Amino acid sequence: MSNSPTVTPKIKFDAQNVIPIASLGLVFMFGLNYVMAASHGPNLEKWLTNSCLMGVSASKSVDTAFSYLKLAFSGNGAAFVPVQQAFIDFITFCFNASFASLDVQQVAVNCFFMWAFGASLEQRIGAGRFFMICILGSSLPWVLAYYEVVSRDPIHCYYGPFFLFCVLVGATFVFPPEKKINTEWFKSSRGNIFAKPPEGDLSTRYQFKPMLFLVLFIAYEVGMYFWVGKSYPILKNALILSGIGSIFIGYLAVSVVVWSATGSLKDGPMRLMCVKMYNDILRLDVGHETAVKGTAHALGLPPERVKEWIAKQKGKMSVR
């Protein structure tokens, strides 16, 4: 047994064997945003204003907001009204820019990557926390992008979910690769040769191979960068430095969530995976000891460590 001090977790992780409704909702948002943009007709100027980060106009807006903020703190209470409106406009812009697409083909690909990166992560951390990560991913990276655009490229207009997807990619790397359970071993260990093959649970259906989809994502974004730049010279879909910053934002945000839930920053993701695999093995109709041994063997952990973590979780995919 570990001699490390017991840390009481602060956040409850509910059972994750559910449909990733938050990911479905965000997939729907891509289509809704495109339909709403198309309803305004072929008004390119309005689309650029609402859905793109433009260095010159963004700089003017920020300067105006800071001017009103100085007035407000100097005693002019009425100046808080335009500051509040500027904040609302910024949130609206982040939403429109993060879910913006040029055409139906981009909508389809963006929906695909939203599902590929989002569903698996949502299964691990839950819909509410996943949605908060997405809100963070569709707002904070645009602050980084603003400073990069103003200082390096004030001419082009930037749009799309590149930063949001980078945040989800960074968040995914917090968790170690999933281990598959050898169900045949558990059947033979009980002599149950007539057992029906277990159906894959919902979390298994929504898992993906991170490196495969990461390569596809990079290839798509690089291709889009050159295609958009050639077809629409004023538009760009990615910023390198802000994208790297977004990956770190996602990684740090989910690390904090897992640490708050498990009380451990170092092995928190492994604890969650351990509990999940233990529950998956229990669903194969085996006993506690067999499930502990199977989990320990699959994850390369001492059985005593698995028992300790399972005891803290009380045999459920939750942290109390």
Secondary structure by P-SEA (a helix, b strand, c coil): cccccbbbbccccccccccaaaaaaaaaaaaaaaaaaaaacccaaaaaaccbbbaaaaaaaaaaaaaaaaaaaaccccaaaaaaaaaaaaaaaaaaaaaccccaaaaaaaaaaaaaccaaaaaaccaaaaaaaaaaaacaaaaaaaaaaaaccccbbbbcaaaaaaaaaaaaacccbbbbbaaaaaaaaacccccccccccccccccccaaaaaaaaaaaaaaaaaaaaaaccccccccaaaaaaaaaaaaaaaaaaaaaaccccccaaaaaaaaaaaaaaaaccccaaaaaaaaaaaacccaaaaaaaaaaaccccccc
